[in-house]
Amino acid sequence: MIPALKKGARIVINDHCLPEPGQESPWDEKIIRTMDLVMLTLLNAQERTAGEFENLFWRADPRFVFKGVTRPKGCRMSIVEAVWAGEDFGAVAAVTAQTNGEKAVVVGM
């Protein structure tokens, strides 16, 4: 998608997003964690946390600006959103580095 994106384009994903343990009612917690196990056993995949979604966008291209995850009340699905910052990201030279598995953006002239 990156070659077709224009500055300000929004990427919106409707997916499950794993909350921190203990944030949900016991029933919802069971359903959410069971879905994660189903993804693992059937598809060799996993549900993601908000931090993992943010890291996924960053790894795809550091010019994505992660806006966050919103879960509508009464719904188990979440809305994950990122915005394409475009080619002139930061208007100064941006160097992206990865240190100890964490992301870092160093901006300088």
N, C-alpha and C positions, 0 to 999 in steps of 0.2 A: 504494500500500500504506500510506502514512503515516497516513491517517485511521483505519485499522483496527488500527494497532500499539499495543500496550500496553507500558509501561515494562519493559525487560528482554527484549523480543522479539528473537530472533536472525534475521538474514538470512544464509543460507548459500548460496554459489554454487559450483558445480563447473565449473571452466573452466581453460583454459590460462593460465598466468601467466608472462610472459617473465622469465627470470632475467637477471642482468647477463652480458654477453658473456664467454666463457671459463670460466664456472662449471660447464659440463656437459662430458661426453665429446664428442669431435668428431662422433660419429654422432648423439647426442641433440641437440647444438647445430644440426646441419644440419636435422634433422626439425623442431625448434621454430621455427627461422627460416624454413623453407619454409612452415610452417603460417601464419606471419604474412603472408608474401607471398601465399599462397592467399586469405586473408581480404581482403587489399587488392584483388587483381585480380578476384575473383569477387563480392565483396559491398561493396566500397568501405568496408571496415572494417579493424580491426586487433586484434591481441592486445594485452593490457595488462600493464604491470609492476605490482608491488605498490604502488608510489607512485601510479600512475594509478588503481588501484582505490580507494585511500584518498581521492584527490582526487574521484573520481566519487561516493563516498558523501557527502563533505563538500558537494559542489555540489548533490546531491539535497536534503540538509538537514543543517545543522551539528549537529543533535541525534543523528546517527548517530555511534557510537564505533567506529572501525575497530579490529578485534582482530588482523588480520593475515592472512597467507597461509601455508598449510601444504601441503607436497607430500609425500604418502606415499612411502616408499621404493619404488623400482621402478615408479613411476607418472609419466606425463607430465602428468596433470591435477592441478590444485591445488584446495584448499578455501579459499575466500575467505569471511571472516566479519566481520560488523559487528553491533553491538547498538544497539537503540533506547533512548536515554537518557530519553525521555519529556518531558512538558511542563514539569516542574520542574527542567530541566537546570541543575545547578549550585546551585540554591536561592537564587541571587542574580541580579541583572540581568546577562544576557550579551549582549554586542554583538559581532556578527560583522562583520569587515571583510576586504576582499581588497586586498592590497598587492603590486604587481609580480608578479601571478600566483601568489603564495603565500598560503596560508590563515593566518588569525590569529584567535584568539578572545580578546577582551579581557573580563575579568570584573571587575566592580566593584559597589559598593553604590549 
